[in-house]
Each structure stands twice: as C-alpha cells, then as structure tokens.
Amino acid sequence: MSQDNNSNIEITPEMQAFYQRADAIIALANNQLGPDAHSGQVGASLLYAAARYSASVASIGFVKGDDFAKEKEDIIEFYVKQYRQMLSDNLTDYAQNFEKYIQLNKADGEAE
C-alpha cells in the first residue's frame, strides 16, 4: 500500500480515500502487465495518463485557452513539485521496506 508507515500520523477518512484511489489505479496498472506489456511500458502509459488527466484537471475554471496557456509554467511547476515529493517519499519507503516489498512482488507477480 502507498501509505506512510509513520505511526505518528493519523490516517483521516480523506487520506484513506486518497490511498484507496491510488491503490485501485496501481491494481489497474498491474493488471496491464503481461506478455505484451512489461513494467516499463505500463509505467510509461501510467505517466502519460497522469499527465493527460492533470492537464484536464488544471484546465478546470478557465474560460479561454489563451488564459490557460499563460499559466502553463506555473501549472507545470506545481505538478512537478508534487510528483517529486511523492516519488521521493515512495523511494524512501521502498528502500526502507525493500525486502518485504520484493517478497510481496514475487508472490503476487506485481510491479508495485
């Protein structure tokens, strides 16, 4: 699961829903693995989907494409900062729990 294992953090219902959505998306990605798609290919598709969805979300509230385009660099900066922090947190978690995650992945045949 993608949750922070720090026992000092209370998992609110909103956080639980966040992690459940993320886990559902990871499960969908894992279901795409097979003879025609390895983890690198599925990961690339997942990144593309995240970028495509984020562009759509970022466009909400704009009336004109020109106004939206003017905000492009700020939008990119926001999403890159968020992704960098999430990736860093998950790399740290994965490194700290490496043996456990490797055993789970071997048992499940998943890429998570």
N, C-alpha and C positions, 0 to 999 in steps of 0.2 A: 504494500500500500504506500501511497505517496506522503503519508502523514509524518510530521516531525515527531520523533520518538522522545522528545524532551518532556519529562513528566511534570515539569513546572507550568506547562502551557495547557490551559483548559480548552478542550475542543467544544466550541459552541455549535449549536444546530446549523448555523450558516457555514461554519468551517466543515462540518461533517458532510453537508450537502455538496460543498465545493469538492472535497476529496472523492465523494461518490461519483460525481460527474466525471472527474479526471480518471478514476478507475474504470468507468464504463468506456471512455474513449480509448484507454490503454487496452482494454479487453478487445475492443473492436479492431484496433491495430494488430494485436496478437493473432486474431482470427484471420488476418490477411496473409500471415506467414505460410509459406508452403513451397512446393517445387517451382512455382513461377515467380515467387517474390521472397527475397531474403530480408533480413532485418534492416540492412542499409537502404534497400528500396522502399520498404514500408515506412521507415523513418523519414525518408525524403518526402514521401507522399503526405505524411503527418505534418511535417514542417510547412509544406505548401498549403495544406488545408488550414493550418493555424494562421498563416499569413493571409490567406484569402478571407477567412472568417473575420480576422482582426480588421482588415480593410473595410469590410462591410459594417462591422460594429462602429468603427471610427467615423464612418460617413453619416451615422445617425445624427440628426439635428441640423445638418447643413441643408441649405436650400439650393445653392448653386455649386456646380463643380469647381468653378474658379476659386470660390471661398475655401472649399475643401482642399484644393491643390496648394493654396497658400499655407496651410497648416501641415503639409506633408512632413517636413523635417521634424517638427515638434511631435507629431504622431509617431514617427519612426523612433525618435529618441525615447519616448515613453515606453513603447513596446520592447525595444532593445534592452532598456534598463530593467524592466520587469523580467524578461526572459533570462538575462544574465544572472539576476539574483536567484531565480528559480532553478536554473541549471547549476549554479554554484552550490546551493543548498542540497540539491539532489545528488550531485557528485560527492559531496562530503558525506551524506547519508549512505550512499552506496559504498564508499571506501570504508566507512566505519562498520558496515554490516556485510562486507564483501562475501565472506564465506557463507553466511546464511542465504544471501540473495543468489549466489551461484548454485547452491544446493536446490533452492526453490525453482530456479530456472531450469535446471537439469531435470528435475522431477516433473515439472509442468510442460517443458518444451516451449517456454515463452521467452520473449525478448525483454520483458520489463526489468 
